Amino acid sequence: MYERFAHEYAAHAENSAYNALYDRPAVLGLAGDVRGLAVFDAACGPGFYARELLDRGARVTGCDVSPTFVELARARCDGLADLRVHDLSEPLTWVPDGSADLVVFALALHYLDDGVGLLREFRRILAPHGALVLSTEHPVMQWVRLGGSYFSEEWVEESLSPDRDWPIRARRRPLTSVCADFREAGFLIEELLEPRPVPEMAVRYPEDHANLEVLPAFVAFRLVPRPD
């Protein structure tokens, strides 16, 4: 979906309120100390998370379905990360079992038809001690924006930004359904985070900061494999 506006989105996300000062700090905070860890960045986008993970001492591999995003991410990572074009609806055939200490999956779960299948694939590539850190749109924010029943489960077509022609198709569902997928795929929730905006946002984007202090836009999780 992002390929048509990949360059525009990359320029926007580099310093935007919701990406740079909200989701990235939340996801990277849940990731914790990654020095020396093998990290798989799924749906790596233009490489902002991958670059930060490298700077923090991780060994990074990953993928994205958008060739433009992968090109941008490789450049941002100075060729230090093994990043490939890959559709996450297909198995990660090149990634060995138990080879990742951490999987990072930021703001992409709601785009997938088979979330459970992908989560199972993440569990396969994770080492027994590993963890999956992911973020997605908060169901309450979807309900506030879209109306109707909070418990609706449906596909919604809209623009990623109300000010831009960035069409996306995303899945709307309650938090209960999201968490049920984690359980079905063999994960336990170690931590659930409804992020608060970082203080810098109050200076640079005061209106966004005020809104996010009232209502969370995203929700993030640290998941661990359930013991067999």
Disulfide bonds with the S-S distance in Angstrom:
none
